[in-house]
Amino acid sequence: MGFRLSMSGRGQCWDNAPMESWNGTLKRESRVITTLQSGLDDVSDVLFRWIEGWYNSRRRQSKLGYSSPTEHEVK
């Protein structure tokens, strides 16, 4: 069926940690949960604006020395 194994062995939680961290950030910082509670119509718009308009461009990232990706590219 085209399934691929995860990066490490069975029962290893380390594969999932980065994604769980990102999902936690998404839930805390975006309005996706409140949008879901009012209906599904606006969810894709809220997610797109948060990911492309905030997270990928302006949000300060610890791995980039606490600068935003846009600031980091200019350096």
N, C-alpha and C positions, 0 to 999 in steps of 0.2 A: 504494500500500500504506500510505499515511499516514506515511511517514518524513519527518522534518524535518531540515534541515541544522543543523550545529552553529553556534555563535555567530559563528565567524570562518570564514575561507576554508579551502580544502582544504590539508591538510598543516601546519596551525598547531597546535602542541602546547599552546598556552596554555589552550585550553578544558578540557583534561584535567587540568591541574595541581591544581586544588582537590580534585577527586575522588580523584586518586591520593594526595594528602596525607592525605585522610580515610581511605582504605583502608589506608594505612600505619599510621595511628594505631589503627585498628580491629584490625589484625593484631598490633601491639605490645602494646596495652593490654587487649584482651579475651582470653578463653580460647578463641576460636573455632577456632584452628588445632589446639590439642590436642583439642578436642571433635570436630572433623572426623576426626582420626586414630582416635578411638575409636568413631566411628559418627555417623550423621546424626540420630539420634533427638532429641538435646538441642540441636542447633544453633540452632533458632529461639528456644528459651527463653534460651540464652546471649546471643544477639544482642539480643533484646528487653530483657533485664535490663541489658546493657551500655549500649545506646543510651538507653533511657528512664530507667533507674535511676541511671546514672552520667554519661554523656556530655552528655545534654540538660539535666541538672539540677545536678549537683555538680562536674563537671570544670571547672577553671579555664581560661578562654579568653583568649588574648592580645588578641583584638579587643575584649574587654570589660574591658580594664585588669587582666587576670589575676584577675578575680573569676569566680565561677561564675554561670551564667545565673540561678539563684535569687537569689543575692546582688545581681546587677545589677538585677533587677526591683524589689528592695526599695529601692534607692538613689533 
